[in-house]
Amino acid sequence: MDGRRRRPLPFPHLTYGTLKRGFSNHSLIQDLTAAGDAAFITSCRTAAHFPLVSGPYRVPFLLNFPGAGHRVSGELYAVSAAALRHLDELEGTDRGHYERLPVKTEAAARDGGERMWAEAYFAHRWRKSGGRAYREYTKKEAIGYVRRKDRPLNQSFLEQIELFVSS
């Protein structure tokens, strides 16, 4: 033990895209873990089928259409309330990009296959379900991903989402 008092991490959270290990935003999870605000639990997948699609800038979005798409693979973390604030900021919950919703997950078989409720970020009230749905956001799906700092400044991400949804 490093002498710091460890806080309980009461919020299970499913990551399925750029926050996963090996992807561009995982450094935030690493920082939260180093601060004691996040801990990896297991690899998992959703218990229900959901569409996982790539939107503008190849950003992955989970759509809240239970029963459509696939059982989506991801990583389950236990996080603190402080971590959720950082994750919400990254995911733009206050800007209408995503909303955090409950989802039942199933741990990988090697970890016992236990089912547990978590929260995940879903595209905020989108009505579009078209496009190709993925089982997992992989390096292949991430080709062409554009980090927020590298996106054009003349149009907001929400405007890009609205164009994507209306197309």
Salt bridges, closest charged atoms under 4 A:
ASP2 OD2 - ARG4 NH2 3.12
ASP2 OD2 - ARG6 NH2 3.20
ASP37 OD1 - ARG7 NH2 2.17
GLU75 OE2 - ARG21 NE 3.04
ASP88 OD2 - ARG100 NH2 2.76
ASP94 OD1 - ARG95 NH1 3.41
GLU99 OE1 - HIS124 ND1 3.68
GLU106 OE2 - ARG45 NH2 3.92
GLU106 OE1 - ARG71 NH2 3.21
GLU106 OE1 - ARG115 NH2 3.09
GLU119 OE1 - ARG100 NH1 2.70
GLU136 OE2 - LYS20 NZ 3.42
ASP150 OD1 - LYS149 NZ 3.33
